[in-house]
């Protein structure tokens, strides 16, 4: 009897010790005024145009402007040079979407990680909510998904998983081999909206 009790007690203690607590999001209810989408071609709306980009669709869903700072061809590794432009928008929340170009250009994952952490830190130091938007979509991006989720957990950022999951392999949602079309960006916007809605 005592042995069984001891085993149950040990199991319960292990559960509480190893259970990952819910991440506390930093800078909730800050005085910033804008939502800023900071990213590459997937943010810029390549394949459908800026008017049909996910930030434009998202702006309609949240009934407030979303500043689109997407730059086609940009990488997470290179993006920190544009941080001043992000802060000039007086952000309340910054949606950080990078990784696809890093992968395709063979940028080291360690280098990308360093830059994403730098971007998150700068956004949070400014006082805004940092949101890491994960590309996902195909198996080769899984290591970025795992990395970004870890960064979000460690820094108190919001994490949006796999915006291209279920889109990347369906031509009806794509403008070319990589980028969504208008219907695809609608899905991306909905996925981002679903996650960030509680923090707006």
Buried (B, 14 or more C-beta within 10 A) or exposed (E): EEEEEEEEEEEEEEEEEEEEEEBEBBBEEBEBEBBBBBBBBBBBBBBBEEEBBBBBBBBEBBEEBBBBBBBBEBBBBBBBEEBEEBBEBBBBBBBBBBBBBBBEEEBEBEBBBBBBBBBBBBBBEBBBBBBBBBBBBBEEBEEBBEBBBEBBBEBBBBBBBBBBBBBBEEEEBBBEEBBBBBBBBBBBBBBBBEBBEEBE
